[in-house]
């Protein structure tokens, strides 16, 4: 059975929200009847977005639906599509091979590119076909959409995507795609985000603009609790009946923010203050002050552990934390973590032994704000080095996290490894069609190497060429037509290095890369000339020549309108393909 509820919570008591819950239940009922829906929960930090989603999840399970959760994290180097990966991974873990084959169909190989656990259940999957960037991404999104709709046909699904204000662009594009396709499905999509952090230029703002045009889309705004609801919350969670004056004081200080009210309630419980003792005097000035007071009650060892964990990320592993705690023994660290779990500051992740997360992002943010710049940088440096030791030759998997920590510790550790892991993270993002993420990683690597993106100089070494080639591929997938000349210029800088270095394999890879559809005639872009140069470096009847000639014929015929030259190139490519018995090349 999939763990459907997130364990992070500010309290099991649920009060108010009658109108909002009625709207959410109506959306769920529509989805259960085969009319898929998309709901966005909006509000400030701590207002109860996750909590109301939990309440809806309980209702959904009572109605026979399966609930899956995914979270987005801020600036921690999470892989592309991370919230989607989490919820699909949870589904895959409990599903059998026959069920997955039926629900994923031919798209299983595509989905396995971002959820590798699928290959553990379906080991005989072929590699997905090689396609141009946009068709490749469309195929991935269509495969995921088909899978989720098929899964919802077997049992209705409620998918929760939390903290979408931190989502990567690729995850948001997938959300837009899925929302357009679920109208006749048994799927309910629930997103949650901090509206106070979404400006007009924020990536989520673009997604909301696209979603609002869909008939299935609903936005639910969460505001503060009323004075009466605050009284109900405190009585239900702490067993304290508030006077009208106390409830009014709390409402005035908190604006009805449930998380803040919960922190005050814990404060009161810890101080053992009753309703007769005028305890409103202890109400802190703000939510971070309230969290700070709770942290002050933890042991020094517990606070040290929490501080280190906050720099690792919203989620963290025991084994990584253990390698960073110096003279602290394993038993002492476990005791400190148990102390934090008991205080509802962190919690163990279900189905992931040794993995923890902060119960609320505000707790981690408070810890980070208390760190000096010097200490934070040094912690990032220690984390980066510890991760290298832990992962060794398997560093490709957490490459984005490593790049993040090396970026934050650049003044301490230098830029060499930042460039290395940015390259690895960029290549990984390209492989999963997360082109916007790839663009950011390659740009970061070039900045680390002090290489200008708009320059004309040839790459100076293999790593620089790889960063430029990666950047060109990412640019080609994200730029509009008028900008593709810049992508070609970037590609050319890598191509020239490969020619000078005699690396024929990469010369061919760069020359045949479909960085733009041939139908786009871009002034000053000599794709045909690039391919012609590459052809002079390979044997005339080789497989590599066949690949280049196939691309050459396409470019000559469509972009250059040289139909005679295109026909000759394609005839030679077909002859090579037939001699090799290579049907894909011939086609």
N, C-alpha and C positions, 0 to 999 in steps of 0.2 A: 504493500500500500504506500502510495506517495505521501510524504509529509506535506500536508496541505497548508498548515498554518505557520507563519513565521513565528519564531519563539520570542523575538524582541517585542517588548510591550511595556507600556508605562502603567499598567494596571489592568486587572481583569474586569473592573467595573465599567459598565457602559451606560451613559446617561444621555438624555436629550436626543438630538438628531432625528426626530420623528419624521419630519418632512423629507430630509435627505435620504433616510432609509427607505421611505416609501418609494421615492424615485428610483433608488438603486434596485429594490426588489422588483419593481415594474420592469426595469431593463433586463434583469435576470429572467423573469418569467417570459418575456418576449424571446430571449435567446433559447430558453428551454423548448419553446414552441416552434423553433426553427427560423426565427428572425434575429440573426446575430446583431449584437449591439456593441457600442464603444462608449465608455464613460471615463471622463477625466475628473479626478478629485483635485481641487486646487485650494491652496491656503498657505498660511505662514508656517514656519518651522514649529513643530510641537502642537499644531492645532487639532491633530487627531486623524490625519489622512490614513495612516496605516491601520489605526484602531478601527475605523469604520469599515475599512476593507476587510479586516478580520471578521467583523460582525457579519458582513455580507457573505464572506466565505463560509461561515457556519451555516447560514441560511441556505447557501448553494448546496452544501453537502447534504443537508437535510432533504433537499429536493432531488438528490441523486446525481449532482454534478461532481466532477473532479476539479480540484483547485490546485493550480501551479503558480509559484511565485518566482520573480526575478528582480534583482536589485541593481541599481546603477551606483557607482562609487566615484567620488570626486578625486581627480588628479592622482590616481594610484597606479596607472599603467595597466588597467584592466584590459583584457583582450577585446577586440571588436565583437559586437553583438552580445556582450557579456550577460545582460539580463535575459536574453533569449536563450543563450547557452545554458544558463542555470535551470530554467524551467523545462527545457527539452531534455537536458541531462537527467533531471529527476524523473521524467516520464520514461526515458529509455531504461533507466535502472530497474524499473519494476515491470517492464513489458518483455514478453518473450520474442524470440526471433521470428516466429511465424506471424505474430501480430504486427511487428514492425515492418516486415516485408509487405504485408497486405496494406498497411496504412501509408507507408512511404513510397512504395512502388519504385519506379526507375529513378526517383529523386533521392533515394537513400545515399548514393555516392556523393551527391552535392552537399547534402546536409552533414554528412560525415566530415566534410572539410572544416566545419566549425564545431562539431560535436564528435570528437574522435572516438568516444565510447561506443558509438554505433558500430564501428568496425569490430569491436569486441563481441558484439551480438551477431553481426553479419560479416564474418571474416572474408568472404569470397567476393566482396564488392569490387567492381572494376573502378579505375580512376575516372573521374568525370571528364567529359570531352573538353578539348581545348577550344575556347571561344574568345571572341573579342571581348573587351572589358564589360561593356554594357549588356550584351546578350548573356555573358556569364553571370553577371549579378542578377539579371532578370530570371535566369534559370534557377538560381539559388532561392530567390524570394518566392518564385512560383512553387518550387519543391517544398519549401517550408509551409507555405499556405495550404497546399494540397494535403500535406501530412496532417496539419492541425485540424483542418476541416474533416478529414477522414476519421481522425481520432475522436473528434467531437460527435461524429455520427454514431460511433460505438457507445460513447458515454459523454454527455454534455460537458464542456470545458469552460472554466472561468480562469482566465490568465491575468495575473496581477503584475504590473510593471511599476515598481516603486522608485521614487526619487528620480523621475525622468528629467529633471533640470540638470542632472549630471550625465545624461545619456550621450554616448558617442553618436556622431551623425549617421553612421551606418545602421545603428539600432533604430533610430528615428525614421529613416527611409523605409526600413522593413515594416515598422509600425504603420506608416502611411499606406504601404502596399497592401498589407493584410486587412486594414480597415476597409479598403475599397472592395474586398473580395468576400467578406463574411456575411453579407446581407441575408443569404438563404441558408445559413449554417446554424449549428447549435453552440455557437461560441459567444462568450462575453469577454470583451477586453476591458480591463480596468487599469487606468494609469493614474499616478499620483505625482504631483510636483509642487514645488514652492513657487507660488505666483510672484512673490516679492523678488525673486531672483531672475525672472524672465523678462528681459528688456526686448525692445523691438528687434534688435540685432542678434538676439540669442537664437541658437539653432532650433530650440524647441518652439520658439515663436513662429518660425516658418512651418513647422509641422502642425501646430495648432491652426494656422491659417488654412492649411490643406484639409485638415480633418473637419473643420467646422462646415465645410461644403457638403459633407456626407450626411445623408438623412439619418443614419444610425448613430450619429455622434450626439453625446450629451455632456454638458459641463456642470459639475456640482461644486459650488463654492462653499467652503466650510469657514464659518466665523466662530467667534468665541462663545463659550457657554454663558447662559444667563446666570444671574445671582442665585436663583432657586436651584438650577442644575449643579452649580458649584457645591451647594449644600448637600445635594444628593451624592455627588462624587466623593466628597470628604467623608460623609457618613458611611458610604458603602465601602470605601477603601481603608479607612482608619478607625471606624466605629465612633467617630466624634460628631456630635450634633452641634452645628455652628449656631451661634446667636446671629440675629439679623445684622448686628454691627460687624461681627467677624466676617460674615459672608460678603457684606458690602465692601469691607476693607480689602479682602482678597480679590474680589471682582475688579475693584478700582486699580489695584497694583498689577494684576495679571491680564486684564482685558478678557478674562474667561479662557485663556489658553490652557487646555487640559494638562499639557506636559508641565507647565509652570505650576499649576495647581497641585499636580502630583508631587513635584519636588518639595513644595511647601508642606504638603501632608507628611511626607517622609521626615522633613525637618521637625515637625511637631511631634511625630511619633518618637524620633530619636531623642528629643529633649524631654519626652515624657510630660508634656504640658497638656493640661486638660482645658475644657471649654471655660472653666471658672478662673483661669489664671491670666487672662488678658494676653494670650499668646500671639496676638496679631502684631505685637512689637517685634517679633522675630522674623517677620516676613522680609526676605531679601529684596534688594533693589531690582534685580533682573534674573532671568533664568540661568545665565551663566554663573552669577553669584550664588544662586541656589545649588547648582551642581558643584561649585567650588567648595561650599560648606560641607557637602556630603563627602567629597574627596578628602577633605581635611580629617575625616573620621576614620579613614583607612590607614593601615600601617604604612610605615615608610617603604617597606619592601613592596607592598601592593601598589603604592603610588609610582614607584620606580618602574614596576612592570607595566602599569597602565600607560605611563608616559612613553616608554619604548614602543609599546604596541600601537599607540596613536600615530606614531611616525611610520610604522609599517603600513597601516591602512585600516579601513573599516573592518576588514576581515584579516585574520592573522593565524599563522600556524604555531603550535607549541614548539615544534622542533627548531624553527627559526628563532623564536623568542628565547628559547633555552640557550641557543648559541651566542646570544647577545647579553646575557645577564651576568657575565663575569664570574665573581666568586659565589654567586647564589647557587646552591645545590638544586638538583631536580626536584627533590621533595619540598624544599623551601619555595621554589617557583610554583609548584602545584598548589601549595597552601595559599600563596598569594592570589593565585587565580581563583581558587575556591572562595576566598574572601570576597573577591570582586563579583563572582557569580552570585554569592549570597546577598550582596548589596544591590543586585540588579544593574550593575554597571556593564558587565559583559555576560555572554552566554555561549554555551557550546552549540555548534551548528549540528542539526540533526543529520544523520547518515554520513557524517564526515568526522571520524575520530581524530582528535587532535587539532581541530579547527574551531576558532572562536570568532565572535564579532561583538562590537559594541552594541548595547541595547538601543541606543539612539545616536544619530549622527551628532547631535548637540553635545553629547558627553565627550566624544572625540575632539570636536572643534574647540571645546573649552580647554582640554589638555594641551592641544597644539598652540592655542593662543598664549598659554603661560610659558612657553619655551622661548628662550632667547634665540636670536638668529644663529649665533655660534653653536649653541648646543644642538639645535635642530639640524644644522648642516653636518655636524660630526656624527649625529645619530644616523642620518641618511648614508653617510660614508660607511659606517660600520654595518648597516643593513645591506648595502650593496656588496660589500666584501663577503659577508656571511652567506648571502644568497649564491654568490659565485662558487663558494666552497661546497654548499649543499647540493647544487644542481650540476656542477661540473660540466661534462660534455652535453648535458641535456638543457643547457641554458636557453635554447630556442623557445621552449614552452613559456617561461616567464620573461621573455626578452623585453616586453613592454614595461613590466615592473622594474626590471634592472635598468632600463633606459631612464625611467622616472627617477629612481634613486641616484643614479650617477649624474643626472641633470641637476638635481637638488644639491648634490655634493661636489659640483664641478670645481668650486674654489678650493676644495680640499684634495680632490683626487685627480684633477686635470680633465682633459677632454677626450683622451684617446679611447677609453672604454665607452664613453657616451656615444661616440661615433660608431663604435663596433656594435653596441646593442641597439642603437637607433636603426642601423642597417638591418639587423636581424628582425627587429620588430616591424620594420617597413615591409620586408619580404613576406613575413607571416601575414601581415594585413592584406597585401596584394593577393596572396594565395586564398584568402577568404573573401575576396571581392570588397574589402572595406577600404575603398580607395581614398576616402577623406582622411582616415587614420594613417594610411600609408604616406600620404602627402606630408602630414605633420611630422612623422618620424624621419623621413628622408630630409626634410628641411632642417630638422634639429641636428641630424648628423652632419650636414653640410656646414651649418653654423659652427658646430663644434670643431670642424676641420678648417674653419675660416676660409671656406670656398664660397664665392659669390654665386648666387643662383642665376643671375642674369648676365654673367660674364661670357666670354667667348674662348677663353683659354682651354686647351685640351687637359683632360684629367691627368694628374701628376702620378698617380699610382693606382693599383688595383682597387683599393677601397674607395678612393675618390670616384673612380669610374663606376663602381657598383652603386654608389650613392646617386650619381647623376643618372645612370640608366634606370634605377628604381624611381627616381623623381620624375623622369620623363614618362614612364609608364603610368604613374599616379596622375600626373598632369593630363595625360591623354584621356583619362577616364573621368576627370572632374572639370576640365576646362571646356568652355564653349568654343565653337568653331573659330572665332576670330582670335582666340588665344593659342591655338594649336601650333602656330609658328614658334612660339616660345618653347613648347614641349619638344618640337623637332630640333631646335637649337640645343636644348639640353641633351637630347639623344645623340646628336652629332659629336658633342664633346666626349662622350663615353666611347662612341664608335671609333673616333680617331685614335684614342688610346689603345683600344683593342687591336686596331690595324698596326700601330707602331710596335705593340708588344707581341704581335704574331699570334694572338689568341683567336684562331679561326672560328672556334665554336661560338665565342661570344660576338665575333663580327657577324656571323650568320644570325644569331639570336637578335642582335640589335637591328640588323637590316630587315629582317622579315617581320619584326614586331608591328602589328597593325595599329599604330598609334593614332590613326584617324581613318575613317571610312574613305575609300578612294574617291567617292563622289564629291567630297569636300576639296575643292581646288584652292589651296592655300598659297597666296603669293609668296615667292621667295623660299618655298619649301621644296627641296629637291629629293623627294623620296626615291624616284626612279634612278637618279644618279647614285644614290647611296647603295641601292641594291645592285646596280651595275658594277660598282667598285667591289662589292662583296663577291660577285660572281667571278671576278678575276683571281680570287684567292682560293677557290675551291676547284677540284677536278671537274671537268666539263660534264661528265656523265655520272657524277656522284649523287648520293641521296640528298646531300646538302644543296647541290645545284638544283635538284628537282624542287625542293622546298622554295628556294629563292626564285626560281623561274615561275612558279605558280603565283607567288606574290607579285613578281615583276609584271607578268601578263595582266593581272588585275589592275595594277596601278597604271600601266601604259594605256589600257583600253578605256578605263573609266575617268581617270584624272587627266591623262595626257591626250586622250582622243587619238592615239596612235594605234589604230586597229590592226594594221599589218604587223607592226612590231609585237603587239599583244598576241596575235594569232601564232606567230613563230615561237614566242616564249612558251605559250601554253602547250603547243605541239611537242616541244622538247621536254617539258615537264611531264606530259602524259606518257611519252616514250620511256622516260626513266622509271615512272611509276609502274608501267606494264612490265618492264624488264625485271623489276624487283618484286612484282606481284603485290604492290602496295596499293590496295584499294582506296584507303583514306586520301592518299596523295593524289591518286587519279581523279577522285571525285572533286 
